[in-house]
Amino acid sequence: MPATTYTSTLWATFFGQMATDGIKIIDGDTAHDTYWGIMDLYDNDADFELIKKEFPLIQNDYADNFDNEVYVTSCGLAYWELGILSTSDRQFIKEVVDKGATIAEWTKENEKEGKAREKELDKFLKKISQPNKKVRARKKYRKIANLYFQQGDILTFQLEDKKYRAVICSAVDQYRGACNYFLTPTTYNAIKKPDFKDILNSEILGRQISASSDEAGIRSEQPGIEKIWDYVGHGNFFFGLTIMAVPHKDVMTFKDNFEKIGTLEIIESLKQVGTLSYESSFDRFQNIFGDLDGHIEAFRLKRFPTKVIADLE
């Protein structure tokens, strides 16, 4: 798995195909990545030649008929919505669908789901059989300028036990009009309000992500991994942060619970997502940090010295 920067689609990496793919045309990792990859290019003013080059309908990388059907149908839907689906494209899509790969797979899991997938595909083929009379317009997403937190902010807060905890805002993710603050938990837990030195001497939460690459490959994909290896020992894994993502629209209701006490940047290459959860209330912070050890154990997280991942240069 390559090192990646934050985007709103990183999240399902750690689950298997059948756990994330659903019976709808856009319902799973491959389908989402394909459809929204095309739409992101389109919304960023890419021309159709570039879109088709980046996302060709005929994709030779898919040896598996299941994955190929998911890719082709999601790609085909995007083409249709943009008004660039040709007659030959429609014929190719039908040939792929007629192989019945996803219907067969879903039927093995659950006969009812197999029939539901078949129904979805029938609707889809009927839909794209005619040209789209209402071509999707390019969208411009507004970025929020007046942010509550900034990347690198060290934020402290008190729980009901009157002790302070702290998180680091590792990134502010704005994608397709949504804004999320990515907060990485630290292990700080004391009556004293922390300062920069306290956080630097605490630990952050993260995890090791198994990789098939050798160490040279991992090093090239995630520069800086040596700092993690120096701490835990060498191995075939990437490093990822534990992320509590809080939507801008939700944090406005409890932002006053947080106080900025300083700034600490995390090494950019070590900002890969290890685990991601979305939190919409301060009660979640009460629950998680009220029993952080239990949370760490339940989600198999690890503690890493903040000094190891901090960009202090």
N, C-alpha and C positions, 0 to 999 in steps of 0.2 A: 504494500500500500504506500503510495507516494506521500511525501510531506505536502501539506496543503495549507493555504491560508484560509481564514474564516469566510464561509459563505453559508447561506441558509439551507443549503442542500447537503451538507456534510454528514448530516446526522445519522443516516441509516446504515452507515458503513459496517457496523458490528453485528448486523442481523442477516440471516440467510435469505435467499431469494424468495422462497415461498412465504416467508414471514412478512415480506415487504411488498411483493407484487400482489395486486388485486385483480378482480375480474374486469374492471373498467379499462378503457383505452389509456387513460393517463392515471395510472394507479400503481406506483412502484418506482424504485430507483432508476432503472433504465429508461422507463417512459418519461419520468419527470426530467431527468437529465437531458434527454433528447428534445422533448417538446419545448422546455424552457430554455435550453441552449439555443435553439433556433429563434425563439421569441426575443431572447436577450440580444442576439445579433441584430435582429430586425429593429428592435427599439433603439439600438445604438447606431442606426442609419446604415447598416451593412446592406449592400445590394444583393439581389437574388443569386447572382453568380457566385458570390462568396459564401452565401448561406448553403447553397447546394454543394459547394466544394467541401465545406466543413462538415456538413451532415448529408452525405449522399444517400439517396433512398436505397440503392444497392450497396450493401455494406459487407465486404468479404471477411471482416474480422469475426463474424458470428458463425461459428461452426455448429452451434447448438440451435435447433429449430425453434425452441421455446423463446430464447433470447432474441433470435432474429425476428420472430413475429412481433414481439413486444416493441422492438426498435422500429420495424417497418411501419407498423400501425400508428405509433406515436409520431413518427416522422411524417407519415402520410397525412395525419390530421393537421399537423402544423402547415404543411404545404397547401392543403385545401383551404385552411383559414386565411392564408396569405394570397390565395388565388393563383398559385403556381403549380398546381397538380395537373399533369398532362394526362391524355388518354392512355399512353403507354405506362405511366406511373400507376394508374388505376388498375390496369391489367396485371401488372407485376404484384401489386398489393393483394389482389384477389388470388393470385397463384400461391402466394405465401400463406394466406389465411386458409386456403383450401387444403393445405397439408394437415390442418387440425392440431397443431402441436400444443397450443395452450389449452384447448378444449380437452384433449386427452390427459394432459397433466392435471388439470383441475378436477376432472372426473375421477382420477385415481385418488385424489384427496377427499372429494365429496361430490357425489353425482349431481346434487342440486347446484353446486357451484359450477360444475361443468356446463350444465344447461344454461346457467346465468351468463357465463362467458360466451356461449354460443349466441345467445340473444343479443348481447352487447355487440358482438362482431357483425351480426346481421344488420343491426341498426347503423353501425359504422359504415358498412359497405353501401347501404342504401343512401346514407348521407353524402358520401363522397362520389356517388355515381353521377351527380349533377354538379355543375360549376357553382361555386359559392357566390351568391348574389350580393353579399354584404362583407366585403373584404375587410379584415381587421386593420384598423388604423394603427400607426406607430404611436406608442405611448411614451410620455415623458414623466418620469417619477420625480416627485419633489423630495429633495433631501432636507432633513430637519437641521436647521442652523443653530437654534438655541438649545443645545444639549444640556442635560442635567449633570452628566459626568463626562469626563474626557479620558481617552486612552492613557493609562499610566497612573490614574488617580488611585491613591490608597484610601479606602473608605472604612471607617470604623463605625460600630453601632453597639448599643447595649441591649442585652436580653432581659427577661424578667428577673433573672438571678443577679442583676446589676453588674455583671461582668461584661467586659468589652470583647468583641470579636472583630475580625477585619477581613476584607476582601480586596483584591486588586482588579481594577478595571483593565483587563488585558486587551480589549478591543471594543470599538463601537461599530456595529455591523449595520449598514444601511443597504438594503437590497430590495428592489421592486417596491419601493414605497414603505417598507417596514423598517423600523429602527429598533435594534436590540442592544442592550448593554451586556457585554460578556464579562461576567464577574467570576474571578478565580478565588476560591476559598483559601485562607491561610489557617494555620492551627493556633493562632494567637488566642489566648483565653485567660484574662486576668482582670482584677478589680481596677488596676491602673489603666488609664487611657493610654494606648500605645503611641509611640513616636516612630520616626523612620527607622531608627536603630532596632527597635523592638521587632518590627516587621521583617527587617533584613535578617534578624537572628531567629526568626520563626521558620515554619515550613509551609510549603504550598502543596496542594493536592493535584495529583496527575496519575497517569498510568503508562505502562509499557504496552505498545501495540505490536504484536507479532508481525514479522515481515518475512517474505520469501527471498528477498535480496540478500546478497552477502554484505559484509561490513563495508566494503568499498562502495557498493551501490547505495547502501543506506546513508553513508557519509556524503555522497554526492547529492542525494535527494533531501537530506536534512542536515545541512552544515551546522555544527555546534553540538551534534549528538554526542561528541566526544566528552563533553562536560557531564552528561548523564552517565556515560559509560565509566568515566573516572570515579563516579560515586557508587554505582550499583554493580559495576563489572560489565565487560563487553558481552554482546549478544546480538542475535538477529531480531532487533526490534526498533521501532521508532518511539519517540516520546510524544505524549499528548497531555494537554492541560485538562483539568476538570473545569467545566464551564457551567455556571448558572446564568442563563440568558434571561434578562428581564426586559420586556417590551417597554418602549418609551411611554406608551399610553397608560401602562399600568404603574410604572414607577412614580408617575406624577402624584399618585395617591399616598405614597409612603416615603418619598425622597427625603423628607425632613428627618427620618430616622437615621440617616447616614451623615457622617461628617468627614470631609476631606482633611487628612492630616499630613499629606505629602504626596510625592510622585515617585514611582518606581517603574521603570520600563522593563519588560521581559524581552529577552533575546528573540528577535523576530522569527528566526527559524525554528524556535522551540514553542511557537504558538499554535502548533497543530492541535486540533481538538481531540481529546482522549475520550471524554464523555460529555454529553450535553443534555441539560434539562431546561425547561422553560418554567420560570417562576413568576407568578402574577400578584403575590401578596407578601406582606412582611411576616405573616404567620408561617410561611414556608421557611423563612430564615430562622424563626423561632424553633421550628421543628427540627431542621437540619443541624443547626449549630448548637441546639440544646442537647443533642446526643451525637456529636460529630464522630466519635469513635464508632458508634453503631452504624452510622451512615457509611463510613469508610469501609467497614467490614462487609456491609450488605452489598455494596457496589464494587468491592474488590479494588478500591483505590489505594494509592501509595503516597507516602509523605516524601517530599524532596526538599532539601534545604533551599530556602529562598535565594541564598547567595549563589547557588549553582545556576539558577535560571535567570538571575537578574542581569540586565545589561548595565554595567557600572562604568563602562568606558566613556 
